[in-house]
Amino acid sequence: MRVLGIDLGSREVKVIVLEEGEIVNKFKVSTMSFYRDYCTFSGKIVVDLDKLDIGETDVKISTGYGRNNTDLNEFEVINEVKAHAYGAIYQSGLENFILLDVGGQDVKAVQVEKGLITDIELNEKCAASCGRYLENMAKVLEVSLEELATYSTDPVDLNSTCAVFSESELIGKIAEGASIERLCAGVNYSMYRRLKPLLTGFKGHKLVISGGVAFNQAIIEYLAQDYEQVITLDHPQYNGAIGSCYYGQEISNK
């Protein structure tokens, strides 16, 4: 059985093909390019799978931002919280954990118990705890995201709770002469402080990380102080698409 999963994110569209339970194809396309170059509209969004070079599939599942945008022709839609929970189950092999998914423009914290979602906490209104915040701050500091992610020691104190005001605060710290290492650590620590309140209501010792923040070792180090085990997935940015495939596989097997 070949299952196609598409996760339509705010910045990128992630595509996964699962065949007999194994990932056989995965790639990303910018969201703008996906809709412009690979889709047409005829009552619903129609994806040109030939252009995507997907091949034949038995089941097609889509997830992502907003039902109208993810309701693709010939695709079954799955809620993105469920998709990410299923993706984490598939990738980690766990049934009891807390999932933290940090996307470009939103954050999801999900309690999973015995393979079922029992609680969720979302942040969809403020960019200060999302991937876009790290991207913007890296630009201000004129460093790559990869370099930013390596610094965790002796962070400068950034108190602003707003992504826009944080940039001004960071520029002030630069003017005061703080080192690039402390500035980067301060950005990472401020992100951690914004993520932590989303997790405080959940009980558990295992935290699974998905989304781009899984590549930020500094934030992982901070989170590791709060949990017995912090697990980063092999394909953290593809987790929603993987979960869509896993869901499609499960309903077909039933």
C-alpha positions in Angstrom: 0.0 0.0 0.0 1.3 3.5 -0.9 0.0 6.4 1.1 0.6 10.1 0.3 0.6 12.6 3.0 0.8 16.4 2.4 1.2 19.0 5.2 0.4 22.5 4.0 2.4 24.7 6.3 2.5 28.5 6.3 6.0 28.6 4.8 6.6 25.2 3.2 4.5 22.2 2.0 5.9 18.9 3.2 5.3 15.7 1.1 5.7 12.1 2.3 5.0 8.8 0.6 4.7 5.8 2.9 4.9 2.4 1.3 4.2 -0.7 3.4 4.9 1.3 6.5 8.3 2.7 5.3 9.1 6.3 4.0 10.1 6.0 0.4 9.9 9.6 -0.7 10.0 13.0 1.0 10.5 16.5 -0.1 9.5 20.1 0.6 8.2 22.9 -1.7 7.7 26.5 -0.7 4.0 27.2 -0.1 3.9 29.9 -2.7 5.4 27.6 -5.3 3.2 24.7 -4.4 -0.1 26.6 -5.0 1.3 28.5 -8.0 3.1 25.7 -9.9 1.5 22.5 -8.8 -2.2 23.3 -8.2 -5.3 24.5 -10.0 -8.7 25.4 -8.6 -12.0 23.8 -9.6 -14.4 24.1 -6.7 -11.6 22.6 -4.6 -7.8 22.8 -4.9 -6.6 20.2 -7.3 -3.0 19.0 -6.9 -1.1 17.9 -10.1 0.5 14.7 -8.8 2.3 14.1 -12.1 4.1 17.4 -11.8 5.1 16.5 -8.2 6.3 13.1 -9.6 4.6 11.2 -6.9 3.4 8.1 -8.9 0.4 6.0 -8.1 -0.9 6.1 -4.5 -3.8 4.2 -2.8 -4.6 6.7 -0.1 -4.2 10.5 0.0 -4.3 12.5 3.2 -3.8 16.3 3.7 -3.4 18.4 6.8 -2.1 21.9 7.7 -3.4 25.4 8.1 -7.1 26.0 7.8 -9.7 23.5 6.5 -10.4 25.5 3.3 -6.7 25.5 2.4 -6.1 21.9 3.2 -9.3 20.4 1.7 -7.6 19.2 -1.5 -9.5 17.4 -4.2 -9.3 13.5 -3.8 -7.7 14.0 -0.4 -9.1 13.2 3.0 -8.4 15.9 5.5 -7.0 15.2 9.0 -6.8 17.8 11.8 -3.2 19.0 12.1 -3.0 18.3 15.9 -3.9 14.7 15.2 -1.5 14.5 12.3 1.4 15.6 14.4 0.5 13.3 17.2 0.3 10.3 14.8 3.6 11.4 13.3 5.3 11.4 16.7 3.9 8.0 17.5 5.2 6.6 14.2 8.6 8.2 14.5 9.2 7.7 18.3 7.5 4.3 18.8 6.0 5.8 22.0 2.4 5.9 23.1 2.8 8.1 26.2 4.5 11.4 25.8 4.2 15.2 25.5 4.6 16.6 22.0 6.0 20.1 21.4 5.7 21.2 17.8 7.1 24.6 17.0 6.2 25.7 13.5 7.0 28.8 11.6 3.9 30.7 12.8 2.3 28.5 15.5 3.1 26.2 18.5 1.3 23.1 19.6 1.8 21.2 22.9 -0.1 17.9 23.0 -0.5 15.3 25.7 -0.6 11.8 24.3 -1.6 8.9 26.6 -1.9 5.3 25.4 -1.7 6.6 21.8 -4.6 9.1 22.3 -4.7 12.8 22.5 -5.9 13.8 26.0 -5.0 17.5 26.1 -3.7 20.3 23.9 -2.4 23.8 24.3 -2.0 26.1 21.2 -0.3 29.4 20.5 -1.4 30.8 17.2 -1.6 34.5 17.9 2.0 35.6 18.8 5.2 35.1 16.7 7.4 35.4 19.8 7.4 31.7 20.5 7.5 30.5 16.9 10.2 29.7 14.3 9.7 33.1 12.7 11.0 34.7 15.9 14.3 32.8 15.7 14.6 33.7 12.0 14.1 37.4 12.6 16.5 37.5 15.5 19.2 35.7 13.6 18.9 38.3 10.8 19.3 41.1 13.4 22.4 39.4 14.7 23.6 38.6 11.2 24.2 34.9 12.0 22.8 31.8 10.5 20.1 29.8 12.3 22.6 27.0 12.6 25.1 29.2 14.4 22.4 30.8 16.6 21.3 27.3 17.8 24.8 26.5 19.2 24.8 29.1 22.0 23.3 28.5 25.4 25.8 29.8 28.0 25.4 33.0 30.0 22.4 34.4 28.0 21.7 38.2 28.0 18.3 38.9 29.6 15.6 39.6 27.0 12.3 40.5 28.8 10.0 41.6 26.0 7.1 39.3 25.4 6.5 40.7 21.9 8.5 39.6 18.8 8.6 43.2 17.4 9.8 44.8 20.7 12.3 42.0 21.2 14.2 43.1 18.1 14.5 46.6 19.6 15.6 45.2 22.9 18.2 43.0 21.2 19.6 46.0 19.3 19.9 47.8 22.6 22.0 44.9 24.0 24.2 45.0 20.9 24.8 48.7 21.5 25.8 47.9 25.1 28.5 45.7 23.8 27.2 42.2 24.7 29.1 39.4 22.9 27.5 37.6 20.0 27.6 34.4 22.0 25.6 35.9 24.9 23.2 37.6 22.5 22.5 34.3 20.7 22.1 32.5 24.0 19.7 35.2 25.1 17.5 34.7 22.0 17.4 31.0 22.6 16.7 31.3 26.3 13.9 33.8 25.7 12.3 31.4 23.3 12.5 28.6 25.9 10.9 30.9 28.5 7.9 31.4 26.1 7.5 27.7 25.3 7.7 26.6 28.9 4.2 27.9 30.0 2.6 25.9 27.3 4.0 22.7 28.8 3.4 23.3 32.5 -0.1 21.9 32.5 1.0 18.5 31.2 2.2 15.5 33.2 4.9 13.3 31.8 8.6 12.6 31.8 9.1 12.2 28.0 9.1 15.2 25.7 9.1 14.7 22.0 10.1 17.7 19.8 9.0 18.3 16.2 9.2 21.3 13.9 12.3 23.4 13.1 13.1 24.0 16.7 14.2 20.4 17.0 17.4 21.5 15.2 18.1 24.2 17.9 20.5 22.4 20.4 20.4 25.3 22.8 16.7 25.2 23.3 16.8 21.4 23.6 19.4 21.8 26.3 17.1 24.1 28.2 14.1 21.8 27.9 16.2 18.8 29.0 16.4 20.4 32.4 12.7 19.9 32.8 12.3 16.3 31.6 13.8 12.9 32.1 14.0 12.4 28.4 13.8 14.8 25.4 13.5 13.1 22.1 14.1 14.8 18.8 12.5 13.1 15.8 14.5 11.9 12.8 12.3 14.0 10.4 11.0 16.8 12.7 9.9 19.1 9.9 8.0 16.3 8.1 6.1 15.1 11.2 2.7 16.4 10.1 3.0 14.7 6.7 4.3 11.5 8.2 1.3 11.5 10.6 -1.1 12.0 7.8 0.4 8.9 6.1 0.3 6.9 9.3 -3.4 7.8 9.8 -4.1 6.9 6.2 -2.4 3.5 6.6 -4.3 2.8 9.9 -7.8 3.6 8.5 -7.0 1.5 5.4 -5.9 -1.5 7.5 -9.1 -1.3 9.4 
